[in-house]
Amino acid sequence: MFSVIFIIGFVIIVVNHNKGNAYTNLSNLKIDKLKIGSKLNQRQFYKREDVTLKKIHVYSMVTHPDFIIIVNKHSDRVVGMTLINDEKLHTNYGWNIGDDISKVKASLGKNGDEKALHNGFKSLIFIDKTHKIKLFIIHKHNKIKKIEIHNI
C-alpha cells in the first residue's frame, strides 16, 4: 500500500514539475516579418506623436495603422508589437486576427496559460523565460482578437 501511494505521489510531483517548467521558444515569432529585437525600417512606419514616453517610441505601420510597434529609444530595437483589427497581417506561424485560437495552440503547443476575462473574452499567454519574451493573445468565441508580443 505504501509503495502505491509513493508511486502516485512521485508521478504527481513529476507531472507538476514538468508543467511548471514547460518551455515555448518565442524568439523567432514574427508579425509581418518583424520580431522582438529587430531594427525598425522607419520608411514603412510613422511615429505616434500622441504618445510620449521616456524610454520608448511608438510607431504604427503606414499601410496597417492597427499594427503598433514599440521601439527602445536608445537601441532602436523592437521591444513590443500589438496587432488588432487587421486580418491582412499574419505571423510567421500562419495565424492572424480572426483565425481560430486552435491554430495558435497547434503551432505553439499546450504550454500556454489560458484565463477567462470579462464579457466572454479569454487570454492565452505564452512566456519564453530564456529569451524574456511574452506572447499575449486575446480571443472571443475561439477567434483571435488581439496579438501582443513584448519583452519582459
C-alpha positions, 0 to 999 in steps of 0.5 A: 500500500505504501509503495502505491501511494509513493508511486502516485505521489512521485508521478504527481510531483513529476507531472507538476514539475514538468508543467511548471517548467514547460518551455515555448521558444518565442524568439523567432515569432514574427508579425509581418516579418518583424520580431522582438529585437529587430531594427525598425525600417522607419520608411514603412512606419510613422511615429505616434506623436500622441504618445510620449514616453521616456524610454520608448517610441511608438510607431504604427505601420503606414499601410496597417495603422492597427499594427503598433510597434514599440521601439527602445529609444536608445537601441532602436530595437523592437521591444513590443508589437500589438496587432488588432483589427487587421486580418491582412497581417499574419505571423510567421506561424500562419495565424492572424486576427480572426483565425481560430485560437486552435491554430495558435495552440497547434503551432505553439503547443499546450504550454500556454496559460489560458484565463477567462476575462470579462464579457466572454473574452479569454487570454492565452499567454505564452512566456519564453523565460530564456529569451524574456519574451511574452506572447499575449493573445486575446480571443472571443468565441475561439477567434483571435482578437488581439496579438501582443508580443513584448519583452519582459 
